[in-house]
Amino acid sequence: MNSNQPTDSQAGDAVIEVRDAHYSVGGRKIFDGLNITARRGRITAFMGPSGTGKTTLLRLITGQVVAESGSVKVWGDEVSRMSSQELFALRRRMGMLFQNGALLTDEDVYENVAFPLRAHTRLPESLVRQLVLTKLHAVGLRGAARLTPAELSGGMARRVALARAIVMDPDILIYDEPFVGLDPISMGVICRLIKQMNEALGITSIVVSHDVQELSSIAHDSFLLSGGKVVASGTPEELSRSALPEVKQFMGGLDDGPVPFHYPAPDYAADLLGESP
């Protein structure tokens, strides 16, 4: 369960491979020898407490930032060695559901979903309409095509963002904290859609979240990040049975454990008395 290296049977269908990646921001280590593999056709979850670099990992995978050392490969190609043109081509094969939805507030639902098609293709309007309505129908919102983002609930906005993410038929679909701010019903809808999209489209799905219950219901493979590394990996069921303190604390939502409550700071009394810089 806790091995970070893929088996021989897994290596051939690896879509994303991160090997011994190191990355820092402002002198603070974010990743310190990170190893992760996401396999074709599966839902892979990146989990961990806030501040463990989950979103930063997505930025490495999409080439927005470059690791200081180590390897980050997508479909066998080293992301750090790609030209700008190659990076844009890579990103066109990816769909992204942003943490806050990131809908265009001045455009209606239809135009939000159509935006990637208009930006990256020269398809006739009749085909654009067919694709947009098909994707909206897939997320249950074809009837909301002419509503504005201001008229949508949080769950509806997230579903519109998902329709936009799949309108280009991506090979990889990335979800960055898809459950944030949603009520239980909307969470259930998004979970069901993630599973349905993965199965129906045959894509590779990456879900970044700290919502254990929701991830446990949809993920095939999970990686728990802590201290700049993967501390455990496996199926959600395997992680729930782990005896490792870091895993037990996160999976159980415990306030006491290896992940401290306080950010590193000088001595409290000295700080109050102004004796520390």
C-alpha positions as CSV (number, residue, x, y, z in Angstrom):
1,M,0.0,0.0,0.0
2,N,2.7,2.5,0.9
3,S,5.0,1.9,-2.0
4,N,5.3,5.0,-4.2
5,Q,6.8,3.1,-7.2
6,P,4.4,1.6,-9.8
7,T,4.5,-2.1,-10.4
8,D,5.5,-3.4,-13.9
9,S,1.8,-4.0,-14.8
10,Q,1.0,-0.4,-13.8
11,A,4.0,1.4,-15.4
12,G,2.8,0.8,-19.0
13,D,-0.5,2.7,-18.5
14,A,0.9,5.6,-16.5
15,V,-0.4,8.9,-17.7
16,I,1.3,11.2,-15.1
17,E,4.6,10.2,-13.4
18,V,6.2,12.4,-10.8
19,R,9.6,11.1,-9.6
20,D,11.7,12.5,-6.7
21,A,10.3,16.0,-7.3
22,H,11.7,18.9,-5.2
23,Y,10.1,22.3,-5.2
24,S,10.4,25.3,-2.8
25,V,8.7,28.7,-2.5
26,G,10.5,31.5,-0.7
27,G,12.9,29.0,0.9
28,R,10.1,26.8,2.2
29,K,10.1,23.2,1.0
30,I,6.8,22.3,-0.7
31,F,7.9,19.0,-2.1
32,D,10.9,17.0,-0.9
33,G,11.2,13.9,-3.0
34,L,7.6,13.5,-4.2
35,N,6.6,10.3,-6.1
36,I,3.2,9.9,-7.7
37,T,1.7,7.9,-10.6
38,A,-1.8,8.4,-12.2
39,R,-2.9,5.6,-14.4
40,R,-5.0,5.7,-17.6
41,G,-8.8,5.5,-17.2
42,R,-8.7,5.7,-13.4
43,I,-9.8,8.4,-10.8
44,T,-6.7,9.3,-8.8
45,A,-7.0,11.4,-5.7
46,F,-4.4,13.7,-4.2
47,M,-5.2,14.3,-0.6
48,G,-3.7,16.0,2.3
49,P,-4.1,18.8,4.9
50,S,-4.3,22.4,3.7
51,G,-0.8,23.8,2.7
52,T,0.6,20.4,1.6
53,G,1.0,21.5,-2.0
54,K,-1.9,19.8,-3.7
55,T,-2.7,22.7,-6.0
56,T,1.0,23.3,-6.5
57,L,1.2,19.7,-7.7
58,L,-1.3,20.5,-10.4
59,R,0.8,23.5,-11.4
60,L,3.8,21.2,-11.9
61,I,1.8,18.8,-14.0
62,T,0.4,21.5,-16.2
63,G,3.8,23.2,-16.6
64,Q,2.9,26.4,-14.8
65,V,5.9,25.9,-12.5
66,V,9.0,23.7,-12.8
67,A,10.4,21.4,-10.2
68,E,13.9,22.3,-9.0
69,S,14.9,18.7,-9.4
70,G,13.4,15.4,-10.2
71,S,11.0,14.4,-13.0
72,V,7.4,15.3,-14.0
73,K,6.2,13.4,-17.0
74,V,2.8,13.4,-18.8
75,W,2.3,10.7,-21.4
76,G,6.1,10.0,-21.1
77,D,7.2,13.5,-22.0
78,E,9.2,15.6,-19.5
79,V,7.0,18.7,-18.9
80,S,10.0,20.9,-17.9
81,R,11.6,20.4,-21.3
82,M,8.5,21.3,-23.4
83,S,8.5,24.4,-25.5
84,S,5.6,26.9,-25.1
85,Q,3.9,25.4,-28.2
86,E,4.2,21.9,-26.7
87,L,2.9,23.1,-23.4
88,F,-0.2,24.7,-25.0
89,A,-0.8,21.5,-26.9
90,L,-0.5,19.5,-23.7
91,R,-3.0,21.7,-21.9
92,R,-5.5,21.4,-24.8
93,R,-5.7,17.7,-23.9
94,M,-6.6,18.6,-20.3
95,G,-9.9,19.8,-18.9
96,M,-9.8,21.8,-15.6
97,L,-12.5,22.3,-13.1
98,F,-11.2,25.3,-11.1
99,Q,-11.6,25.5,-7.3
100,N,-14.1,28.4,-7.6
101,G,-15.6,27.5,-10.9
102,A,-14.1,30.6,-12.6
103,L,-17.1,31.3,-14.8
104,L,-17.1,34.4,-17.0
105,T,-19.6,36.6,-15.1
106,D,-20.5,38.7,-18.2
107,E,-21.4,35.7,-20.3
108,D,-24.4,33.3,-20.0
109,V,-24.1,29.6,-19.3
110,Y,-24.1,28.7,-23.0
111,E,-21.2,31.1,-23.8
112,N,-19.2,30.0,-20.8
113,V,-19.3,26.4,-22.1
114,A,-18.7,27.5,-25.7
115,F,-15.6,29.6,-24.7
116,P,-12.9,26.9,-25.2
117,L,-14.4,25.9,-28.5
118,R,-14.3,29.5,-29.8
119,A,-10.8,30.0,-28.4
120,H,-9.2,26.8,-29.8
121,T,-11.2,25.7,-32.8
122,R,-12.9,27.1,-35.9
123,L,-15.9,24.9,-35.8
124,P,-19.1,26.1,-37.5
125,E,-21.7,27.5,-35.1
126,S,-24.1,24.6,-35.7
127,L,-21.4,22.2,-34.3
128,V,-20.5,24.5,-31.4
129,R,-24.2,24.5,-30.5
130,Q,-24.5,20.7,-30.7
131,L,-21.4,20.2,-28.5
132,V,-22.4,22.8,-25.9
133,L,-25.9,21.5,-25.5
134,T,-24.6,17.9,-25.4
135,K,-22.2,18.7,-22.5
136,L,-24.8,20.8,-20.7
137,H,-27.3,17.9,-21.0
138,A,-24.6,15.5,-19.6
139,V,-24.5,17.6,-16.4
140,G,-28.3,18.1,-16.2
141,L,-28.3,21.8,-17.1
142,R,-29.3,22.1,-20.8
143,G,-32.4,24.1,-19.7
144,A,-30.1,26.6,-17.9
145,A,-28.2,27.5,-21.1
146,R,-29.3,31.2,-21.1
147,L,-29.0,31.9,-17.4
148,T,-26.2,34.1,-16.1
149,P,-23.7,32.9,-13.5
150,A,-25.4,35.3,-11.0
151,E,-28.6,33.2,-11.4
152,L,-26.9,29.9,-10.6
153,S,-26.6,28.2,-7.2
154,G,-23.1,27.1,-6.1
155,G,-23.8,23.5,-7.2
156,M,-25.2,24.6,-10.6
157,A,-22.1,26.8,-11.2
158,R,-19.8,23.9,-10.5
159,R,-21.7,21.7,-12.9
160,V,-21.5,24.4,-15.6
161,A,-17.8,24.6,-15.0
162,L,-17.6,20.8,-15.4
163,A,-19.5,21.0,-18.8
164,R,-16.9,23.6,-19.9
165,A,-14.1,21.4,-18.7
166,I,-15.3,18.5,-20.9
167,V,-16.4,20.4,-24.0
168,M,-13.1,19.8,-25.7
169,D,-13.2,16.0,-24.9
170,P,-10.0,16.0,-22.9
171,D,-7.8,13.0,-22.2
172,I,-7.2,14.2,-18.6
173,L,-9.8,15.9,-16.4
174,I,-8.5,17.7,-13.4
175,Y,-10.7,18.7,-10.4
176,D,-9.2,21.2,-8.0
177,E,-11.2,21.1,-4.7
178,P,-14.5,20.3,-6.5
179,F,-16.5,20.0,-3.2
180,V,-15.6,23.3,-1.5
181,G,-18.7,25.3,-0.5
182,L,-21.2,22.7,-1.7
183,D,-24.2,21.4,0.3
184,P,-24.5,17.6,0.8
185,I,-26.9,17.2,-2.2
186,S,-24.7,19.2,-4.5
187,M,-21.7,17.2,-3.3
188,G,-23.5,14.0,-4.1
189,V,-24.3,15.3,-7.6
190,I,-20.7,16.3,-8.3
191,C,-19.4,12.9,-7.0
192,R,-21.8,11.1,-9.3
193,L,-20.8,13.2,-12.3
194,I,-17.1,12.7,-11.7
195,K,-17.6,8.9,-11.8
196,Q,-20.0,9.1,-14.8
197,M,-17.6,11.4,-16.8
198,N,-14.7,9.1,-16.1
199,E,-16.5,5.9,-17.2
200,A,-18.4,7.4,-20.1
201,L,-15.5,9.3,-21.6
202,G,-12.8,6.8,-20.7
203,I,-10.5,9.6,-19.4
204,T,-8.0,9.9,-16.6
205,S,-9.3,11.9,-13.7
206,I,-7.3,13.7,-11.1
207,V,-9.1,15.0,-8.0
208,V,-7.4,17.2,-5.5
209,S,-9.3,17.5,-2.2
210,H,-9.2,17.1,1.5
211,D,-12.8,15.7,1.7
212,V,-12.1,12.2,2.8
213,Q,-15.7,10.8,2.6
214,E,-16.4,12.1,-0.9
215,L,-13.0,10.9,-2.2
216,S,-13.5,7.5,-0.7
217,S,-16.7,7.0,-2.7
218,I,-15.1,7.7,-6.1
219,A,-11.3,7.3,-6.2
220,H,-9.6,4.2,-7.5
221,D,-6.2,5.3,-6.2
222,S,-5.3,7.8,-3.5
223,F,-2.1,9.5,-2.5
224,L,-1.8,11.2,0.9
225,L,0.7,14.1,0.9
226,S,2.4,15.4,4.1
227,G,5.8,16.9,4.7
228,G,6.5,17.3,1.0
229,K,6.2,13.6,0.3
230,V,3.6,10.8,-0.2
231,V,3.2,9.3,3.2
232,A,0.8,6.6,2.0
233,S,-0.9,5.4,-1.2
234,G,-3.4,2.9,-2.2
235,T,-7.2,2.5,-2.5
236,P,-9.3,4.6,-0.1
237,E,-10.1,1.4,1.8
238,E,-6.4,0.6,2.3
239,L,-5.7,4.1,3.6
240,S,-8.6,3.8,6.1
241,R,-6.9,0.7,7.5
242,S,-3.5,2.3,7.8
243,A,-1.8,2.4,11.2
244,L,0.5,5.3,10.2
245,P,-0.1,8.3,12.5
246,E,-0.2,10.8,9.6
247,V,-2.8,8.7,7.8
248,K,-4.9,8.0,10.9
249,Q,-4.9,11.7,11.8
250,F,-6.0,12.8,8.3
251,M,-8.5,10.1,7.6
252,G,-10.1,10.4,11.0
253,G,-10.1,14.2,11.1
254,L,-8.1,14.2,14.4
255,D,-6.8,17.5,15.8
256,D,-3.9,15.9,17.6
257,G,-1.2,14.1,15.6
258,P,1.9,14.6,13.4
259,V,0.3,17.6,11.6
260,P,0.6,20.4,14.2
261,F,-2.0,23.0,14.9
262,H,0.5,25.8,15.3
263,Y,2.6,27.2,12.4
264,P,6.3,27.2,13.5
265,A,6.8,30.4,15.6
266,P,9.2,31.8,18.3
267,D,8.7,31.2,21.9
268,Y,5.2,32.5,22.9
269,A,6.2,34.4,26.0
270,A,9.3,35.9,24.3
271,D,7.1,37.0,21.4
272,L,4.6,38.7,23.6
273,L,7.3,40.5,25.5
274,G,8.9,41.7,22.3
275,E,12.1,39.8,22.9
276,S,12.2,38.0,19.5
277,P,12.7,39.7,16.2
